[in-house]
Amino acid sequence: MTVITHVEIFQLNVELLGPIRVAIGTVSHARNILVKIHASDGLAGLGEGSPLEFIVGESQASDFEIAKSLARLLIGQDPLALHERMDDLDRSLVGNPALKCAVDVALHDLVAKHAGLPLYALLGGGKREIHTCKTIGIDEPEIMARRAAEVKEGGFPALKVKVGVDWAEDVRRIRAIRQALGDGFPIRIDANQGWDPPEAVLAARALAPFDVEICEQPVAHWNYAGLKHVREHSPLPVMADESLFDHRDAFKLASMGACDLFNIKLAKSGGLRTAAKIDAVAQAAGIRCMVGCMAETRLGLGAAAHFVSAHPNVRFVDLDAAFFLAEDPVVGGMAYDGGRVILSDAPGHGADIDPGFLAGLESITIS
């Protein structure tokens, strides 16, 4: 029987090209966690988690310490029994979805390599054409309008706009962006919990003339009733993001009729396994999904892209974080052609971290 022999844990730090401002914080660096799981057959799987503290309540530092204990649970166990391994982790640790995502993706990568299959095939999907939107952060209206035009010119199929600081100013921002883009180009807004329910309704009604496609997470993550209120009074489709971590949240949101759409993120759900459960709930409820991202490199984004390829209920894709990184430490894996995402056909997700870059990271090996 193949068993896990040792686990490497890395702190992955990559500076962004510039700070990205959203309603609840500003991101200037990707401070992620990498987990590499080695098996007795010589194969290894690699996974990445992106613990943004103001979203998932984790930090790179906390995950690095907790990962040591989780790794010890894996040593000597069968990596091919993936669900058993993740059940063990869930029983031993509540929360920490970004860390669990790194382990989950590493296990999936390892299992796919063992089977000799690209990850999308292991997940039951065929390779399909994927296109990602691109996001712009909060700034002055004229600056955002210029960046929006650059997104369109760059070959992306849609624009995602961060809003949520002041709803009246947000209307001015979207007006300027629509004027820069012209009619017909999809605009999706993400308030990142920045409004209260009355403000969200006012904003949605004021933004409707600008042909906004989606209004994402308009209110606080805990305010399911407020989200439902916005959905019932908004002319824009409402998407749940920070209110949606796992399949239990998905069931509650769907049962309440609190939103029109789900945004699944691997670092928020704990990886591919729970992401699939969310999508199953969504399909049962007739809810379409987006797959989004935090601040992952192409490694983590690639795992999400493989998931998209295997789940046709995912109709919207927001896997653009790599465009904001000052350097790309990943070799192999997914690639971009403008907004087109090109999946790897190599076994697993096909991505690795450049050995020279990896050698400079703080790490520990558990065996």
C-alpha positions as CSV (number, residue, x, y, z in Angstrom):
1,M,0.0,0.0,0.0
2,T,1.2,3.5,-0.8
3,V,1.6,5.6,2.3
4,I,2.5,9.2,3.0
5,T,6.1,9.4,4.1
6,H,6.7,13.1,4.7
7,V,5.0,16.5,4.3
8,E,6.8,19.8,3.4
9,I,5.2,23.1,4.5
10,F,6.2,26.4,3.0
11,Q,5.4,30.1,3.5
12,L,4.9,31.5,0.0
13,N,5.3,35.3,-0.2
14,V,4.9,37.3,-3.4
15,E,4.5,41.0,-3.6
16,L,1.6,42.5,-5.7
17,L,2.3,45.0,-8.5
18,G,0.4,47.5,-6.4
19,P,-2.1,47.5,-3.5
20,I,-5.6,46.5,-4.3
21,R,-8.3,48.2,-2.3
22,V,-11.6,46.6,-1.5
23,A,-14.3,47.6,0.9
24,I,-13.0,45.8,3.9
25,G,-9.3,46.0,3.4
26,T,-6.3,46.5,1.2
27,V,-4.1,43.7,-0.2
28,S,-0.4,44.3,-1.0
29,H,1.1,40.8,-0.8
30,A,0.2,37.2,-1.4
31,R,1.1,35.5,1.9
32,N,0.1,32.0,1.1
33,I,0.8,28.5,2.5
34,L,2.1,25.6,0.4
35,V,1.8,21.9,1.3
36,K,3.8,19.2,-0.5
37,I,2.8,15.6,0.3
38,H,5.3,12.9,-0.5
39,A,4.2,9.2,-0.9
40,S,6.2,6.0,-0.7
41,D,5.8,5.4,-4.5
42,G,7.9,8.4,-5.2
43,L,5.1,10.7,-6.2
44,A,4.3,14.0,-4.5
45,G,1.3,16.4,-4.6
46,L,1.4,20.1,-4.1
47,G,-1.3,22.4,-2.9
48,E,-1.7,26.2,-2.2
49,G,-4.0,28.0,0.2
50,S,-4.5,31.8,0.4
51,P,-5.4,32.8,4.0
52,L,-6.7,36.4,3.7
53,E,-7.3,37.2,7.4
54,F,-10.3,39.5,6.8
55,I,-12.1,36.8,4.7
56,V,-11.2,33.5,6.3
57,G,-9.9,34.5,9.7
58,E,-6.5,32.8,9.1
59,S,-3.0,34.1,8.6
60,Q,0.0,32.6,7.0
61,A,1.7,32.4,10.4
62,S,-1.1,30.6,12.1
63,D,-1.5,28.2,9.2
64,F,2.2,27.4,9.2
65,E,2.1,26.4,12.9
66,I,-1.2,24.5,12.7
67,A,0.0,22.7,9.5
68,K,2.7,20.9,11.5
69,S,0.0,19.1,13.6
70,L,-2.1,18.3,10.6
71,A,0.9,16.9,8.7
72,R,1.5,14.5,11.6
73,L,-2.0,13.1,11.1
74,L,-1.1,12.3,7.5
75,I,2.1,10.4,8.0
76,G,1.8,6.7,7.4
77,Q,-1.7,7.0,5.9
78,D,-3.0,6.1,2.5
79,P,-3.0,9.3,0.3
80,L,-5.4,7.6,-2.2
81,A,-8.1,7.5,0.5
82,L,-8.5,11.2,0.1
83,H,-11.9,11.5,1.7
84,E,-10.7,9.7,4.8
85,R,-7.7,12.0,5.0
86,M,-9.8,15.1,4.8
87,D,-12.3,13.7,7.3
88,D,-9.4,13.2,9.7
89,L,-8.4,16.9,9.3
90,D,-12.0,18.1,9.7
91,R,-12.4,16.2,12.9
92,S,-9.1,17.5,14.3
93,L,-9.6,21.2,13.3
94,V,-12.6,23.5,13.0
95,G,-12.2,26.1,10.4
96,N,-8.9,27.1,8.7
97,P,-10.3,26.5,5.2
98,A,-7.3,28.0,3.4
99,L,-4.9,25.5,5.1
100,K,-7.2,22.6,4.4
101,C,-7.4,23.8,0.8
102,A,-3.6,23.4,0.5
103,V,-3.8,19.9,1.9
104,D,-6.9,19.0,-0.2
105,V,-5.3,20.2,-3.5
106,A,-2.1,18.4,-2.7
107,L,-3.9,15.2,-2.1
108,H,-5.9,15.6,-5.3
109,D,-2.7,16.4,-7.2
110,L,-1.1,13.2,-5.8
111,V,-4.1,11.0,-6.6
112,A,-4.3,12.3,-10.1
113,K,-0.6,11.7,-10.7
114,H,-1.0,8.2,-9.3
115,A,-3.8,7.6,-11.8
116,G,-1.9,9.3,-14.6
117,L,-4.7,11.7,-15.3
118,P,-5.0,15.5,-15.5
119,L,-6.9,16.8,-12.5
120,Y,-10.0,17.8,-14.5
121,A,-10.3,14.2,-15.7
122,L,-9.9,12.8,-12.2
123,L,-12.7,15.2,-11.2
124,G,-14.9,13.7,-13.9
125,G,-14.8,16.5,-16.4
126,G,-13.6,17.1,-19.9
127,K,-11.3,19.9,-20.9
128,R,-13.4,22.9,-21.8
129,E,-12.9,26.4,-22.9
130,I,-12.6,28.7,-19.8
131,H,-12.5,32.5,-19.8
132,T,-11.9,34.6,-16.7
133,C,-13.0,38.1,-16.0
134,K,-10.5,40.6,-14.5
135,T,-11.0,42.8,-11.4
136,I,-10.1,46.4,-10.7
137,G,-9.9,47.8,-7.2
138,I,-11.5,50.9,-5.6
139,D,-10.0,54.1,-6.8
140,E,-11.0,57.5,-8.3
141,P,-13.6,57.2,-11.0
142,E,-11.4,58.4,-13.8
143,I,-8.6,55.9,-12.8
144,M,-11.0,53.0,-12.6
145,A,-12.5,54.0,-16.0
146,R,-9.0,53.9,-17.6
147,R,-8.3,50.5,-16.0
148,A,-11.6,49.2,-17.2
149,A,-10.8,50.1,-20.7
150,E,-7.5,48.3,-20.4
151,V,-9.3,45.1,-19.2
152,K,-11.5,45.2,-22.3
153,E,-8.6,45.9,-24.6
154,G,-6.7,43.0,-22.9
155,G,-9.1,40.4,-24.2
156,F,-11.1,39.7,-21.1
157,P,-14.7,38.8,-21.5
158,A,-16.0,40.7,-18.5
159,L,-15.0,43.2,-15.8
160,K,-15.4,42.8,-12.0
161,V,-15.4,46.1,-10.1
162,K,-14.7,46.5,-6.4
163,V,-17.2,48.8,-4.7
164,G,-18.8,49.1,-1.2
165,V,-17.1,52.1,0.5
166,D,-19.7,54.8,-0.3
167,W,-22.7,53.8,-2.4
168,A,-23.2,57.2,-4.0
169,E,-19.6,57.4,-5.0
170,D,-19.8,53.9,-6.3
171,V,-22.5,55.0,-8.7
172,R,-20.2,57.7,-10.0
173,R,-17.5,55.1,-10.4
174,I,-19.7,52.7,-12.4
175,R,-21.1,55.5,-14.5
176,A,-17.5,56.5,-15.5
177,I,-16.7,52.8,-16.2
178,R,-19.7,52.2,-18.4
179,Q,-18.9,55.3,-20.4
180,A,-15.4,54.1,-20.9
181,L,-16.5,50.6,-21.9
182,G,-19.5,51.4,-24.0
183,D,-22.7,49.3,-24.1
184,G,-22.7,45.5,-23.9
185,F,-19.5,44.7,-22.1
186,P,-20.4,42.8,-18.9
187,I,-19.8,44.6,-15.6
188,R,-20.0,42.8,-12.3
189,I,-19.7,44.6,-9.0
190,D,-18.4,43.2,-5.7
191,A,-19.2,45.2,-2.5
192,N,-17.2,42.9,-0.2
193,Q,-19.8,43.4,2.6
194,G,-19.4,47.1,2.4
195,W,-23.0,48.2,2.5
196,D,-25.9,47.7,4.9
197,P,-29.1,46.4,3.4
198,P,-30.8,49.7,2.7
199,E,-27.7,51.1,1.1
200,A,-27.3,48.0,-1.0
201,V,-30.9,48.4,-2.3
202,L,-30.3,52.0,-3.1
203,A,-27.1,51.2,-4.8
204,A,-28.5,48.4,-6.9
205,R,-31.4,50.5,-8.1
206,A,-29.1,53.4,-9.0
207,L,-26.7,51.0,-10.8
208,A,-29.4,49.1,-12.8
209,P,-29.3,51.7,-15.7
210,F,-25.6,50.8,-16.3
211,D,-26.4,47.2,-17.1
212,V,-24.6,45.6,-14.1
213,E,-24.7,41.9,-14.5
214,I,-24.1,40.8,-10.8
215,C,-24.0,42.4,-7.4
216,E,-21.7,40.3,-5.2
217,Q,-21.8,40.1,-1.4
218,P,-23.5,43.5,-0.8
219,V,-23.8,43.1,3.0
220,A,-22.0,41.6,6.0
221,H,-21.2,37.9,5.8
222,W,-23.3,37.0,8.8
223,N,-26.4,38.9,7.6
224,Y,-28.3,36.2,5.8
225,A,-31.6,38.0,6.4
226,G,-30.1,41.2,5.0
227,L,-28.8,39.4,1.9
228,K,-32.3,38.0,1.4
229,H,-33.8,41.5,1.8
230,V,-31.4,42.9,-0.9
231,R,-32.2,40.1,-3.2
232,E,-36.0,40.7,-2.8
233,H,-35.7,44.4,-3.5
234,S,-32.7,44.6,-5.9
235,P,-33.1,44.7,-9.7
236,L,-29.6,43.1,-9.9
237,P,-28.9,39.4,-9.3
238,V,-27.3,38.9,-5.9
239,M,-24.3,36.6,-5.4
240,A,-23.2,35.2,-2.1
241,D,-19.4,35.1,-1.4
242,E,-18.2,35.7,2.1
243,S,-21.5,34.3,3.4
244,L,-20.7,31.0,1.7
245,F,-17.9,28.8,3.0
246,D,-19.2,25.3,2.8
247,H,-22.1,23.1,1.6
248,R,-24.0,23.8,4.9
249,D,-23.9,27.5,4.2
250,A,-25.0,26.7,0.6
251,F,-28.0,24.8,1.9
252,K,-29.0,27.5,4.3
253,L,-28.7,30.3,1.6
254,A,-30.6,28.2,-0.9
255,S,-33.3,27.3,1.6
256,M,-33.8,30.9,2.6
257,G,-33.8,32.2,-1.0
258,A,-31.1,34.6,0.1
259,C,-29.2,34.9,-3.2
260,D,-29.3,34.2,-6.9
261,L,-25.8,33.0,-7.3
262,F,-22.9,31.4,-5.4
263,N,-19.2,32.3,-5.5
264,I,-17.1,29.2,-4.7
265,K,-13.5,29.8,-3.7
266,L,-11.2,26.9,-2.9
267,A,-9.4,28.7,-0.1
268,K,-12.8,29.6,1.4
269,S,-14.4,26.2,1.1
270,G,-11.4,24.1,2.2
271,G,-10.5,22.7,-1.2
272,L,-11.9,20.8,-4.1
273,R,-13.9,18.3,-2.1
274,T,-16.1,20.8,-0.3
275,A,-16.3,23.0,-3.5
276,A,-18.0,20.0,-5.2
277,K,-20.5,19.7,-2.4
278,I,-21.4,23.4,-2.7
279,D,-21.9,22.9,-6.4
280,A,-24.1,19.9,-5.8
281,V,-26.3,21.9,-3.5
282,A,-26.4,24.8,-6.0
283,Q,-27.5,22.4,-8.8
284,A,-30.3,21.0,-6.7
285,A,-31.5,24.5,-5.9
286,G,-31.2,25.8,-9.5
287,I,-28.4,28.2,-8.5
288,R,-25.6,29.0,-10.9
289,C,-22.0,29.4,-9.6
290,M,-18.9,31.4,-10.1
291,V,-15.5,30.1,-9.1
292,G,-13.4,32.9,-7.7
293,C,-10.0,33.4,-6.1
294,M,-8.1,35.1,-3.3
295,A,-4.4,35.9,-3.9
296,E,-3.2,32.6,-5.3
297,T,-0.4,32.0,-7.7
298,R,-1.1,30.1,-10.9
299,L,-0.7,26.9,-8.9
300,G,-3.8,27.5,-6.8
301,L,-5.6,29.1,-9.6
302,G,-4.9,26.1,-11.8
303,A,-6.5,23.8,-9.3
304,A,-9.6,26.0,-9.4
305,A,-9.6,26.0,-13.2
306,H,-9.5,22.2,-13.3
307,F,-12.6,22.3,-11.0
308,V,-14.3,24.7,-13.4
309,S,-13.6,22.4,-16.3
310,A,-15.3,19.5,-14.5
311,H,-18.4,21.4,-13.3
312,P,-20.6,22.8,-16.0
313,N,-22.9,24.5,-13.4
314,V,-20.0,27.0,-13.0
315,R,-21.0,29.8,-15.4
316,F,-18.8,32.6,-14.3
317,V,-15.0,32.5,-13.7
318,D,-12.9,35.0,-11.7
319,L,-9.4,33.5,-11.7
320,D,-7.3,36.6,-12.3
321,A,-5.1,36.9,-9.2
322,A,-1.9,35.9,-11.0
323,F,-2.1,39.1,-13.1
324,F,-1.6,41.2,-10.0
325,L,1.6,39.4,-8.7
326,A,4.9,41.2,-9.2
327,E,6.5,37.8,-10.1
328,D,5.4,34.4,-11.2
329,P,7.1,31.6,-9.1
330,V,5.2,28.8,-10.9
331,V,6.5,26.5,-13.6
332,G,4.1,24.5,-15.7
333,G,0.5,24.4,-15.0
334,M,-2.2,26.6,-16.4
335,A,-1.5,29.4,-18.8
336,Y,-3.3,32.6,-20.0
337,D,-4.0,34.0,-23.4
338,G,-5.7,37.3,-22.4
339,G,-8.8,36.2,-20.6
340,R,-8.6,32.6,-21.9
341,V,-7.4,30.0,-19.4
342,I,-5.4,27.1,-20.9
343,L,-5.3,24.0,-18.7
344,S,-2.4,21.6,-18.4
345,D,-2.8,18.0,-19.7
346,A,0.0,16.7,-17.4
347,P,-1.0,14.4,-14.6
348,G,-2.3,16.3,-11.6
349,H,-2.7,20.0,-11.9
350,G,0.6,20.2,-13.7
351,A,2.1,23.1,-11.7
352,D,5.2,23.3,-9.5
353,I,7.1,26.1,-7.8
354,D,10.4,27.1,-9.4
355,P,13.2,25.3,-7.4
356,G,15.2,28.4,-7.0
357,F,12.3,30.4,-5.6
358,L,11.3,27.4,-3.4
359,A,14.7,27.3,-1.9
360,G,14.3,30.8,-0.5
361,L,11.1,30.1,1.4
362,E,10.8,29.4,5.1
363,S,9.8,25.8,5.4
364,I,9.6,22.7,7.6
365,T,9.5,19.0,6.9
366,I,7.3,16.7,9.0
367,S,8.1,13.0,8.7
